[in-house]
Amino acid sequence: MTNETLTNHLKEQGLNPAESGISYQVSPKSVLFVVSRPAKAALLLAPESDYTQSADQIGVSQESKIGQSDFDQRYVIRDPDGQAGAVLNDEVISAVEALEPFVELELSKKQYRLLKEGLDEQQASDTIKQLEKLVGLTTA
């Protein structure tokens, strides 16, 4: 997939992600989606790895927990302002899970960034729709 093939696919489906402030950059292995809208909170979410799970077990992890054990076990949550618990309600968690699998999801006061690997055009199109839903739930 390339930027051009994705753009053509989106046009064929009648989608214009730019209307929602969404841009994308396709590379050989991944796609970076960026939404130029501010989020309610600055959060960085990434799937847990063996390393981060080990850090949790020995108590040296610097990640936040929101009290939802399944979500807390599956994701590393970086939350510099302590807002994760307030923002990550059940509806937002469902919207985040709809974006799985992803490498990284960042919400900031300036933009949203989502990095995914191994997508084809249809999967990228579906991702844009799901990302729009998440943004609708978490925009400042």
N, CA and C atoms as a LAMMPS dump frame, in Angstrom:
ITEM: TIMESTEP
0
ITEM: NUMBER OF ATOMS
420
ITEM: BOX BOUNDS ff ff ff
-5.0000000000000000e+02 5.0000000000000000e+02
-5.0000000000000000e+02 5.0000000000000000e+02
-5.0000000000000000e+02 5.0000000000000000e+02
ITEM: ATOMS id mol type element x y z
1 1 1 N 0.837 -1.171 0
2 1 2 C 0 0 0
3 1 3 C 0.89 1.246 0
4 2 1 N 0.421 2.26 -0.685
5 2 2 C 1.122 3.545 -0.731
6 2 3 C 0.127 4.65 -0.363
7 3 1 N 0.635 5.863 -0.16
8 3 2 C -0.267 6.996 0.078
9 3 3 C -1.273 7.122 -1.06
10 4 1 N -0.781 6.951 -2.296
11 4 2 C -1.641 7.108 -3.468
12 4 3 C -2.732 6.04 -3.531
13 5 1 N -2.374 4.765 -3.296
14 5 2 C -3.395 3.713 -3.369
15 5 3 C -4.416 3.87 -2.246
16 6 1 N -3.974 4.308 -1.07
17 6 2 C -4.922 4.534 0.023
18 6 3 C -5.843 5.711 -0.306
19 7 1 N -5.293 6.785 -0.815
20 7 2 C -6.101 7.948 -1.188
21 7 3 C -7.138 7.552 -2.225
22 8 1 N -6.737 6.788 -3.223
23 8 2 C -7.671 6.337 -4.262
24 8 3 C -8.763 5.453 -3.681
25 9 1 N -8.381 4.553 -2.787
26 9 2 C -9.358 3.665 -2.15
27 9 3 C -10.38 4.474 -1.346
28 10 1 N -9.905 5.443 -0.602
29 10 2 C -10.805 6.273 0.203
30 10 3 C -11.761 7.06 -0.689
31 11 1 N -11.258 7.596 -1.799
32 11 2 C -12.112 8.329 -2.744
33 11 3 C -13.194 7.418 -3.308
34 12 1 N -12.809 6.175 -3.65
35 12 2 C -13.774 5.206 -4.185
36 12 3 C -14.881 4.92 -3.178
37 13 1 N -14.552 4.98 -1.894
38 13 2 C -15.541 4.729 -0.84
39 13 3 C -16.297 5.991 -0.437
40 14 1 N -15.962 7.107 -1.06
41 14 2 C -16.622 8.357 -0.737
42 14 3 C -16.172 8.961 0.583
43 15 1 N -14.977 8.591 1.024
44 15 2 C -14.447 9.102 2.29
45 15 3 C -13.413 10.184 2.042
46 16 1 N -13.482 11.225 2.853
47 16 2 C -12.49 12.289 2.793
48 16 3 C -12.018 12.56 4.217
49 17 1 N -10.991 11.835 4.675
50 17 2 C -10.554 11.989 6.061
51 17 3 C -10.086 13.4 6.397
52 18 1 N -9.685 14.17 5.399
53 18 2 C -9.24 15.539 5.654
54 18 3 C -10.363 16.379 6.256
55 19 1 N -11.615 16.045 5.939
56 19 2 C -12.753 16.76 6.519
57 19 3 C -12.772 16.635 8.037
58 20 1 N -12.257 15.525 8.553
59 20 2 C -12.189 15.29 10
60 20 3 C -10.837 15.69 10.573
61 21 1 N -9.987 16.291 9.738
62 21 2 C -8.656 16.679 10.207
63 21 3 C -7.674 15.532 10.254
64 22 1 N -7.973 14.437 9.54
65 22 2 C -7.121 13.251 9.567
66 22 3 C -6.193 13.241 8.36
67 23 1 N -4.922 13.064 8.642
68 23 2 C -3.948 12.846 7.578
69 23 3 C -3.268 11.503 7.854
70 24 1 N -2.549 10.998 6.874
71 24 2 C -1.876 9.708 7.036
72 24 3 C -0.596 9.707 6.227
73 25 1 N 0.315 8.884 6.685
74 25 2 C 1.591 8.696 5.985
75 25 3 C 1.857 7.194 5.929
76 26 1 N 1.886 6.662 4.737
77 26 2 C 2.118 5.228 4.54
78 26 3 C 3.605 5 4.333
79 27 1 N 4.174 4.044 5.069
80 27 2 C 5.549 3.609 4.842
81 27 3 C 5.493 2.12 4.497
82 28 1 N 6.611 1.526 4.121
83 28 2 C 6.556 0.118 3.713
84 28 3 C 5.975 -0.836 4.771
85 29 1 N 6.165 -0.548 6.05
86 29 2 C 5.697 -1.464 7.087
87 29 3 C 4.548 -0.922 7.927
88 30 1 N 4.315 0.379 7.889
89 30 2 C 3.337 0.947 8.816
90 30 3 C 2.59 2.125 8.207
91 31 1 N 1.56 2.537 8.934
92 31 2 C 0.804 3.733 8.571
93 31 3 C 0.68 4.58 9.835
94 32 1 N 1.016 5.849 9.695
95 32 2 C 0.847 6.805 10.781
96 32 3 C -0.36 7.672 10.445
97 33 1 N -1.346 7.66 11.343
98 33 2 C -2.529 8.498 11.208
99 33 3 C -2.385 9.653 12.194
100 34 1 N -2.677 10.864 11.743
101 34 2 C -2.594 12.043 12.607
102 34 3 C -3.911 12.811 12.475
103 35 1 N -4.465 13.181 13.624
104 35 2 C -5.684 13.981 13.647
105 35 3 C -5.338 15.314 14.291
106 36 1 N -5.53 16.378 13.56
107 36 2 C -5.157 17.716 14.037
108 36 3 C -6.275 18.33 14.879
109 37 1 N -6.538 17.702 16.003
110 37 2 C -7.521 18.207 16.957
111 37 3 C -6.995 17.936 18.357
112 38 1 N -7.304 18.791 19.322
113 38 2 C -6.809 18.582 20.685
114 38 3 C -7.637 17.544 21.434
115 39 1 N -6.969 16.729 22.218
116 39 2 C -7.64 15.74 23.061
117 39 3 C -7.86 16.31 24.458
118 40 1 N -8.777 15.699 25.197
119 40 2 C -9.066 16.118 26.571
120 40 3 C -7.868 15.945 27.491
121 41 1 N -7.017 14.98 27.164
122 41 2 C -5.888 14.669 28.036
123 41 3 C -4.704 14.2 27.211
124 42 1 N -3.527 14.325 27.772
125 42 2 C -2.311 13.814 27.136
126 42 3 C -2.09 12.39 27.631
127 43 1 N -2.238 11.432 26.727
128 43 2 C -2.061 10.019 27.068
129 43 3 C -1.261 9.337 25.965
130 44 1 N -0.479 8.357 26.356
131 44 2 C 0.231 7.517 25.399
132 44 3 C -0.09 6.078 25.754
133 45 1 N -0.652 5.35 24.807
134 45 2 C -1.021 3.951 25.01
135 45 3 C -0.224 3.08 24.058
136 46 1 N 0.296 1.988 24.598
137 46 2 C 1.009 1.008 23.787
138 46 3 C 0.755 -0.368 24.392
139 47 1 N 0.738 -1.402 23.572
140 47 2 C 0.548 -2.747 24.118
141 47 3 C 1.654 -3.102 25.104
142 48 1 N 1.281 -3.828 26.146
143 48 2 C 2.268 -4.324 27.103
144 48 3 C 3.228 -5.275 26.392
145 49 1 N 4.461 -5.276 26.825
146 49 2 C 5.466 -6.211 26.32
147 49 3 C 5.955 -7.05 27.504
148 50 1 N 6.766 -8.044 27.236
149 50 2 C 7.348 -8.835 28.33
150 50 3 C 8.132 -7.931 29.273
151 51 1 N 8.847 -6.957 28.705
152 51 2 C 9.651 -6.04 29.516
153 51 3 C 8.767 -5.2 30.438
154 52 1 N 7.702 -4.601 29.873
155 52 2 C 6.863 -3.735 30.705
156 52 3 C 6.091 -4.54 31.743
157 53 1 N 5.718 -5.767 31.417
158 53 2 C 5.045 -6.614 32.401
159 53 3 C 6 -6.974 33.537
160 54 1 N 7.261 -7.233 33.222
161 54 2 C 8.261 -7.511 34.26
162 54 3 C 8.465 -6.296 35.153
163 55 1 N 8.496 -5.109 34.558
164 55 2 C 8.648 -3.878 35.343
165 55 3 C 7.468 -3.704 36.289
166 56 1 N 6.261 -4.044 35.823
167 56 2 C 5.079 -3.99 36.693
168 56 3 C 5.244 -4.919 37.895
169 57 1 N 5.699 -6.138 37.622
170 57 2 C 5.802 -7.148 38.67
171 57 3 C 6.802 -6.776 39.759
172 58 1 N 7.874 -6.076 39.383
173 58 2 C 8.86 -5.725 40.409
174 58 3 C 8.655 -4.302 40.942
175 59 1 N 7.595 -3.647 40.461
176 59 2 C 7.222 -2.354 41.017
177 59 3 C 8.026 -1.163 40.527
178 60 1 N 8.653 -1.25 39.371
179 60 2 C 9.432 -0.121 38.863
180 60 3 C 8.796 0.506 37.611
181 61 1 N 7.593 0.106 37.315
182 61 2 C 6.904 0.655 36.147
183 61 3 C 6.499 2.099 36.417
184 62 1 N 6.545 2.913 35.387
185 62 2 C 6.139 4.313 35.506
186 62 3 C 4.815 4.553 34.786
187 63 1 N 4.044 3.496 34.619
188 63 2 C 2.801 3.627 33.895
189 63 3 C 1.637 3.837 34.855
190 64 1 N 0.561 4.377 34.31
191 64 2 C -0.663 4.592 35.076
192 64 3 C -1.56 3.378 34.937
193 65 1 N -2.414 3.195 35.903
194 65 2 C -3.438 2.156 35.872
195 65 3 C -4.786 2.851 36.043
196 66 1 N -5.823 2.302 35.411
197 66 2 C -7.138 2.937 35.492
198 66 3 C -8.138 2.108 36.282
199 67 1 N -7.719 0.959 36.788
200 67 2 C -8.613 0.131 37.579
201 67 3 C -9.467 -0.83 36.78
202 68 1 N -9.189 -0.957 35.493
203 68 2 C -9.861 -1.944 34.64
204 68 3 C -8.81 -3.013 34.347
205 69 1 N -8.856 -4.107 35.095
206 69 2 C -7.737 -5.057 35.092
207 69 3 C -7.363 -5.557 33.698
208 70 1 N -8.344 -5.896 32.858
209 70 2 C -8.023 -6.407 31.524
210 70 3 C -7.288 -5.342 30.712
211 71 1 N -7.792 -4.125 30.726
212 71 2 C -7.173 -3.032 29.975
213 71 3 C -5.798 -2.702 30.553
214 72 1 N -5.705 -2.615 31.867
215 72 2 C -4.433 -2.319 32.535
216 72 3 C -3.367 -3.376 32.23
217 73 1 N -3.782 -4.626 32.098
218 73 2 C -2.822 -5.705 31.813
219 73 3 C -2.387 -5.709 30.354
220 74 1 N -3.228 -5.195 29.469
221 74 2 C -2.914 -5.243 28.039
222 74 3 C -2.178 -4.017 27.535
223 75 1 N -2.281 -2.887 28.261
224 75 2 C -1.695 -1.642 27.77
225 75 3 C -0.783 -0.976 28.793
226 76 1 N 0.262 -0.359 28.281
227 76 2 C 1.063 0.58 29.045
228 76 3 C 0.378 1.932 28.84
229 77 1 N 0.089 2.608 29.932
230 77 2 C -0.564 3.916 29.859
231 77 3 C 0.376 4.948 30.457
232 78 1 N 0.825 5.866 29.647
233 78 2 C 1.627 6.999 30.117
234 78 3 C 0.655 8.167 30.265
235 79 1 N 0.631 8.741 31.444
236 79 2 C -0.377 9.732 31.791
237 79 3 C 0.25 10.83 32.642
238 80 1 N 0.996 11.747 32.027
239 80 2 C 1.739 12.738 32.802
240 80 3 C 0.864 13.666 33.643
241 81 1 N -0.413 13.85 33.249
242 81 2 C -1.283 14.779 33.97
243 81 3 C -2.297 14.093 34.884
244 82 1 N -2.238 12.756 34.969
245 82 2 C -3.158 12.029 35.849
246 82 3 C -4.61 12.056 35.393
247 83 1 N -4.854 12.094 34.087
248 83 2 C -6.205 12.19 33.547
249 83 3 C -6.758 10.877 32.982
250 84 1 N -5.953 9.825 32.941
251 84 2 C -6.367 8.584 32.271
252 84 3 C -7.673 8.026 32.83
253 85 1 N -7.802 7.988 34.138
254 85 2 C -9.014 7.436 34.744
255 85 3 C -10.266 8.191 34.351
256 86 1 N -10.152 9.493 34.197
257 86 2 C -11.305 10.308 33.827
258 86 3 C -11.65 10.177 32.343
259 87 1 N -10.655 10.007 31.505
260 87 2 C -10.881 9.964 30.053
261 87 3 C -11.219 8.557 29.568
262 88 1 N -10.567 7.556 30.122
263 88 2 C -10.729 6.184 29.631
264 88 3 C -11.925 5.499 30.289
265 89 1 N -13.12 5.963 29.932
266 89 2 C -14.335 5.32 30.413
267 89 3 C -14.64 4.116 29.514
268 90 1 N -15.716 3.403 29.803
269 90 2 C -16.033 2.175 29.056
270 90 3 C -16.198 2.428 27.556
271 91 1 N -16.845 3.523 27.188
272 91 2 C -17.074 3.821 25.774
273 91 3 C -15.749 4.123 25.056
274 92 1 N -14.87 4.873 25.708
275 92 2 C -13.569 5.195 25.116
276 92 3 C -12.703 3.941 25.036
277 93 1 N -12.741 3.115 26.071
278 93 2 C -11.98 1.857 26.043
279 93 3 C -12.434 0.999 24.865
280 94 1 N -13.727 0.918 24.62
281 94 2 C -14.233 0.155 23.465
282 94 3 C -13.714 0.736 22.159
283 95 1 N -13.663 2.066 22.067
284 95 2 C -13.155 2.714 20.852
285 95 3 C -11.663 2.441 20.668
286 96 1 N -10.899 2.432 21.758
287 96 2 C -9.464 2.104 21.685
288 96 3 C -9.291 0.655 21.245
289 97 1 N -10.067 -0.247 21.841
290 97 2 C -9.959 -1.665 21.491
291 97 3 C -10.332 -1.922 20.035
292 98 1 N -11.232 -1.107 19.477
293 98 2 C -11.616 -1.256 18.067
294 98 3 C -10.456 -0.92 17.132
295 99 1 N -9.456 -0.193 17.645
296 99 2 C -8.278 0.165 16.845
297 99 3 C -7.184 -0.896 16.892
298 100 1 N -7.355 -1.918 17.714
299 100 2 C -6.332 -2.961 17.849
300 100 3 C -6.168 -3.735 16.557
301 101 1 N -4.992 -4.283 16.322
302 101 2 C -3.748 -4.041 17.06
303 101 3 C -3.087 -2.748 16.577
304 102 1 N -2.398 -2.071 17.468
305 102 2 C -1.64 -0.892 17.098
306 102 3 C -0.313 -0.883 17.835
307 103 1 N 0.618 -0.137 17.306
308 103 2 C 1.94 -0.007 17.907
309 103 3 C 1.888 1.038 19.008
310 104 1 N 1.199 2.157 18.714
311 104 2 C 1.154 3.259 19.663
312 104 3 C -0.025 4.158 19.337
313 105 1 N -0.673 4.659 20.394
314 105 2 C -1.744 5.63 20.259
315 105 3 C -1.442 6.768 21.222
316 106 1 N -1.324 7.966 20.668
317 106 2 C -1.019 9.133 21.49
318 106 3 C -2.119 10.171 21.346
319 107 1 N -2.586 10.662 22.486
320 107 2 C -3.518 11.775 22.535
321 107 3 C -2.752 12.926 23.171
322 108 1 N -2.871 14.117 22.594
323 108 2 C -2.184 15.271 23.179
324 108 3 C -3.065 16.506 23.052
325 109 1 N -2.604 17.586 23.607
326 109 2 C -3.346 18.851 23.547
327 109 3 C -3.316 19.455 22.136
328 110 1 N -2.509 18.873 21.236
329 110 2 C -2.41 19.361 19.86
330 110 3 C -3.028 18.408 18.841
331 111 1 N -2.849 17.091 19.082
332 111 2 C -3.23 16.133 18.046
333 111 3 C -3.344 14.722 18.603
334 112 1 N -3.826 13.851 17.742
335 112 2 C -3.849 12.407 17.989
336 112 3 C -2.859 11.786 17.004
337 113 1 N -2.157 10.753 17.456
338 113 2 C -1.253 10.005 16.581
339 113 3 C -1.511 8.528 16.799
340 114 1 N -1.701 7.793 15.716
341 114 2 C -1.919 6.357 15.78
342 114 3 C -0.977 5.685 14.795
343 115 1 N -0.166 4.767 15.284
344 115 2 C 0.761 4.018 14.437
345 115 3 C 0.32 2.566 14.394
346 116 1 N 0.078 2.092 13.161
347 116 2 C -0.327 0.698 12.947
348 116 3 C 0.577 0.075 11.896
349 117 1 N 0.721 -1.238 11.984
350 117 2 C 1.557 -1.971 11.023
351 117 3 C 0.725 -2.952 10.217
352 118 1 N 1.212 -3.24 8.995
353 118 2 C 0.686 -4.319 8.18
354 118 3 C -0.738 -4.142 7.692
355 119 1 N -1.12 -2.93 7.336
356 119 2 C -2.487 -2.688 6.88
357 119 3 C -2.587 -2.744 5.362
358 120 1 N -3.772 -3.152 4.892
359 120 2 C -4.09 -2.96 3.485
360 120 3 C -5.051 -1.767 3.407
361 121 1 N -5.488 -1.412 2.218
362 121 2 C -6.311 -0.22 2.044
363 121 3 C -7.618 -0.306 2.816
364 122 1 N -8.271 -1.474 2.786
365 122 2 C -9.552 -1.61 3.49
366 122 3 C -9.354 -1.503 5.007
367 123 1 N -8.304 -2.113 5.519
368 123 2 C -8.03 -2.016 6.955
369 123 3 C -7.713 -0.576 7.356
370 124 1 N -6.994 0.147 6.509
371 124 2 C -6.69 1.557 6.785
372 124 3 C -7.97 2.384 6.774
373 125 1 N -8.853 2.104 5.839
374 125 2 C -10.136 2.8 5.769
375 125 3 C -10.956 2.537 7.033
376 126 1 N -11.013 1.294 7.464
377 126 2 C -11.731 0.946 8.692
378 126 3 C -11.104 1.636 9.902
379 127 1 N -9.785 1.721 9.913
380 127 2 C -9.076 2.387 11.005
381 127 3 C -9.463 3.861 11.072
382 128 1 N -9.55 4.508 9.929
383 128 2 C -9.926 5.928 9.899
384 128 3 C -11.317 6.114 10.508
385 129 1 N -12.25 5.251 10.167
386 129 2 C -13.605 5.347 10.727
387 129 3 C -13.586 5.159 12.244
388 130 1 N -12.821 4.185 12.721
389 130 2 C -12.731 3.942 14.163
390 130 3 C -12.025 5.092 14.877
391 131 1 N -11.002 5.644 14.237
392 131 2 C -10.277 6.767 14.817
393 131 3 C -11.19 7.988 14.933
394 132 1 N -12.018 8.209 13.93
395 132 2 C -12.978 9.317 13.995
396 132 3 C -13.898 9.161 15.202
397 133 1 N -14.306 7.929 15.48
398 133 2 C -15.176 7.658 16.629
399 133 3 C -14.454 7.985 17.939
400 134 1 N -13.21 7.541 18.067
401 134 2 C -12.429 7.824 19.272
402 134 3 C -12.251 9.334 19.463
403 135 1 N -11.922 10.029 18.396
404 135 2 C -11.739 11.476 18.47
405 135 3 C -13.029 12.156 18.914
406 136 1 N -14.154 11.695 18.389
407 136 2 C -15.453 12.257 18.784
408 136 3 C -15.722 12.118 20.274
409 137 1 N -15.212 11.054 20.873
410 137 2 C -15.42 10.809 22.3
411 137 3 C -14.439 11.541 23.199
412 138 1 N -13.285 11.928 22.655
413 138 2 C -12.215 12.435 23.519
414 138 3 C -11.672 13.809 23.145
415 139 1 N -12.315 14.484 22.216
416 139 2 C -11.841 15.814 21.82
417 139 3 C -12.089 16.822 22.94
418 140 1 N -11.125 17.708 23.126
419 140 2 C -11.254 18.73 24.172
420 140 3 C -12.353 19.714 23.829
